[in-house]
């Protein structure tokens, strides 16, 4: 493959050159694989390519060729073979030393609906165990990956909204201490809750579980992941408006129990 230009090659050209250089059966992994499948990540310095374990070929200036006995079935995007999301994520995670970046990385494919937490754990168990200790510990500590990442995005959004800071992960009870429901964010002074809801409205939606909250007079805003990611300005306006409405009415007699420290 020859570049007919004196300009620096684009990332797409680097990807195609890396696959051509690595030969049949090669699969691009790492950040390029996740980006190709819908996760907005900056590319790494080198293209990470998985090749069959018996192939003898050297890495190039912008390629990192990793030999493996488990080259995965590729996900082909624009004629380039990419590793499936769980494999690409674990391939990056094994080499990530920063705890905060590792934590965010492991939540991304779950949040974007590309794989499940169980698939990440299965991939971790099936692959090379070198460098997996921190990854395994982080996966155990995260619990619900989707909720963890959504709350991170929600906290960032609230940083630009003119509201007082809320409590997080709160169980709301009536005046007798009977449980009414759980909210992700809670403004106790006005009894206003925000629920980060991954479900769509249907007959078995969690909205049914929220009826005791609204029945007790709690003001609620429910936000789906797609709106949290793609319609942040509208969500911010909705929260501000709901808080103002909650402040105007008489506060209902409910109380909050914080499940996890903010």
C-alpha positions in Angstrom: 0.0 0.0 0.0 1.5 3.3 -1.1 0.4 6.8 0.0 0.4 9.1 -3.1 0.8 12.3 -1.2 3.5 14.0 0.9 0.9 14.9 3.6 0.7 13.0 6.9 -1.7 10.0 6.5 -5.1 10.3 8.0 -6.2 7.9 10.8 -8.3 6.0 8.3 -5.3 5.5 6.0 -3.2 4.4 9.0 -5.9 1.8 9.9 -6.0 0.4 6.4 -2.3 0.3 6.1 -2.0 -1.4 9.5 -4.4 -4.1 8.5 -2.7 -4.6 5.1 0.7 -4.8 6.8 -0.6 -7.3 9.4 -2.1 -9.7 6.8 -5.2 -11.9 6.5 -7.0 -12.5 9.8 -5.7 -9.3 11.5 -8.2 -7.4 13.6 -7.9 -3.8 14.9 -8.6 -3.5 18.6 -8.3 -0.8 21.3 -9.6 2.8 21.0 -10.0 2.6 17.2 -12.3 -0.4 17.5 -14.5 1.4 20.1 -14.6 4.6 18.2 -15.6 2.8 15.0 -18.5 1.2 16.9 -19.9 4.5 18.2 -17.9 5.6 21.3 -16.3 9.0 21.0 -12.7 8.4 22.0 -9.4 10.0 20.9 -7.3 7.5 19.0 -4.1 6.1 20.7 -0.7 7.0 19.3 -0.4 3.6 17.6 -3.0 1.4 15.9 -3.5 -1.7 18.0 -3.8 -4.8 15.8 -4.4 -8.4 16.9 -2.6 -11.1 14.7 -2.5 -14.9 14.9 0.0 -16.1 17.4 2.2 -17.9 14.8 2.6 -14.9 12.6 6.1 -13.4 12.5 5.9 -9.8 11.6 7.3 -6.6 13.2 5.3 -3.6 14.4 5.6 -0.4 12.4 6.1 3.1 13.5 2.3 3.7 14.0 1.3 0.1 14.6 1.4 -2.2 17.6 1.0 -5.8 16.6 -0.1 -8.1 19.4 0.1 -11.9 18.8 -2.8 -13.8 20.3 -4.3 -17.3 20.2 -7.7 -15.7 20.4 -8.2 -13.4 17.4 -11.9 -12.6 17.7 -14.5 -12.7 14.9 -14.3 -9.2 13.5 -17.0 -6.5 13.4 -16.4 -5.0 9.9 -16.9 -1.2 9.6 -16.1 0.4 6.2 -14.3 -2.7 5.2 -12.0 -2.6 8.2 -12.1 -5.5 10.7 -12.5 -4.4 14.3 -12.5 -6.3 17.6 -15.9 -6.6 19.3 -16.5 -4.0 22.0 -15.8 -6.2 25.0 -12.5 -7.5 23.6 -11.4 -4.0 22.5 -12.2 -2.6 26.0 -10.3 -5.3 27.9 -7.4 -4.9 25.5 -7.1 -1.3 26.5 -7.9 -1.8 30.1 -5.0 -4.3 30.7 -2.6 -1.5 29.9 -4.3 1.4 31.7 -2.6 2.5 34.9 -4.7 5.5 35.9 -7.6 4.4 38.2 -10.0 7.1 37.1 -9.4 6.5 33.4 -9.8 2.8 33.9 -13.0 3.2 35.7 -14.5 5.4 33.0 -13.2 3.2 30.2 -15.0 0.1 31.7 -18.3 1.9 31.9 -18.3 3.3 28.3 -19.3 0.2 26.2 -22.0 -0.7 28.7 -23.4 2.8 28.8 -23.5 3.0 25.0 -25.2 -0.4 24.8 -22.3 -2.2 23.0 -21.9 -5.0 25.5 -22.9 -6.0 29.0 -20.9 -6.0 32.2 -21.0 -9.8 32.2 -19.5 -9.8 28.7 -16.6 -7.7 30.0 -16.0 -10.1 32.9 -16.2 -13.1 30.5 -13.7 -11.5 28.2 -11.4 -10.8 31.1 -11.6 -14.4 32.3 -11.0 -15.9 28.9 -8.0 -13.8 27.8 -4.4 -13.1 28.8 -4.3 -12.7 32.6 -1.3 -10.4 32.5 -2.2 -6.9 33.7 -5.8 -7.9 34.7 -5.6 -7.5 38.5 -6.6 -3.8 38.5 -9.2 -4.4 35.8 -10.8 -7.2 37.8 -10.8 -5.1 41.0 -12.3 -2.1 39.2 -15.1 -4.3 37.7 -15.9 -5.7 41.1 -16.1 -2.2 42.6 -18.3 -0.7 39.9 -21.4 -2.7 40.6 -23.9 -1.4 38.1 -21.7 0.0 35.3 -24.6 1.7 33.6 -25.7 3.6 36.7 -22.1 4.6 37.6 -21.4 6.2 34.2 -24.8 7.8 33.9 -24.4 9.5 37.3 -20.9 10.8 36.2 -22.4 12.4 33.1 -25.3 13.8 35.2 -22.9 15.3 37.7 -21.1 17.0 34.9 -24.3 18.4 33.5 -25.4 19.8 36.8 -22.1 21.7 37.0 -23.6 24.1 34.5 -27.1 24.3 35.9 -28.1 27.0 38.5 -29.3 24.6 41.1 -27.9 23.7 44.6 -26.0 20.4 44.7 -28.2 17.4 45.3 -27.8 14.3 47.4 -27.1 11.2 45.4 -28.6 7.6 45.5 -31.4 8.4 47.9 -34.3 6.3 49.2 -37.4 8.4 49.7 -39.8 7.4 52.5 -43.1 8.8 53.8 -43.5 10.4 57.2 -43.8 7.0 58.8 -40.5 5.8 57.3 -42.2 3.5 54.7 -40.2 3.3 51.5 -41.7 5.0 48.5 -38.9 4.7 45.9 -35.3 5.4 45.0 -34.0 8.5 43.1 -30.5 9.1 41.6 -30.4 12.8 42.6 -32.5 14.5 45.4 -33.0 18.1 46.4 -34.4 17.6 49.9 -35.4 21.3 50.5 -38.1 21.0 47.8 -38.6 17.2 47.7 -37.5 17.0 44.1 -36.0 13.9 42.6 -34.1 13.1 39.3 -34.2 9.5 38.0 -31.8 8.4 35.3 -34.0 5.9 33.6 -32.6 3.5 31.0 -36.0 2.1 30.1 -38.4 3.4 27.5 -42.1 4.0 28.3 -44.0 0.6 28.1 -46.3 -1.4 30.1 -43.6 -2.9 32.3 -41.6 0.3 32.6 -40.2 1.3 36.0 -42.6 4.3 35.9 -45.0 2.0 37.8 -42.5 1.9 40.7 -42.4 5.6 40.7 -46.1 6.0 41.3 -45.8 6.0 45.1 -43.3 8.9 44.8 -45.5 11.1 42.7 -48.6 10.0 44.7 -46.9 11.4 47.8 -46.3 14.7 46.1 -42.7 14.3 45.1 -41.7 16.2 42.0 -39.8 13.9 39.6 -37.8 14.3 36.4 -36.9 11.1 34.5 -34.1 11.2 31.9 -33.1 8.5 29.5 -29.4 7.9 28.5 -30.0 9.1 25.0 -31.3 12.5 26.2 -28.6 12.7 28.8 -25.9 12.4 26.1 -27.6 14.2 23.2 -30.0 16.7 24.6 -28.2 18.1 27.6 -29.4 21.7 27.2 -33.1 20.6 27.2 -32.5 18.4 30.2 -30.9 21.3 32.1 -33.9 23.5 31.3 -36.3 20.7 32.4 -34.5 20.3 35.8 -34.4 24.1 36.4 -38.1 24.4 35.6 -39.1 21.4 37.8 -37.0 22.7 40.7 -38.8 26.1 40.5 -42.2 24.4 40.4 -41.3 22.2 43.4 -40.2 25.3 45.3 -43.5 27.0 44.7 -45.7 24.2 46.1 -46.0 23.1 49.8 -43.3 20.6 50.5 -44.8 17.1 51.0 -44.1 15.2 54.2 -41.4 12.8 52.9 -37.9 12.1 54.1 -34.8 10.8 52.5 -32.2 8.2 53.4 -28.9 8.5 51.6 -27.8 5.0 50.3 -24.3 6.0 49.1 -22.3 9.1 50.2 -22.2 11.7 47.5 
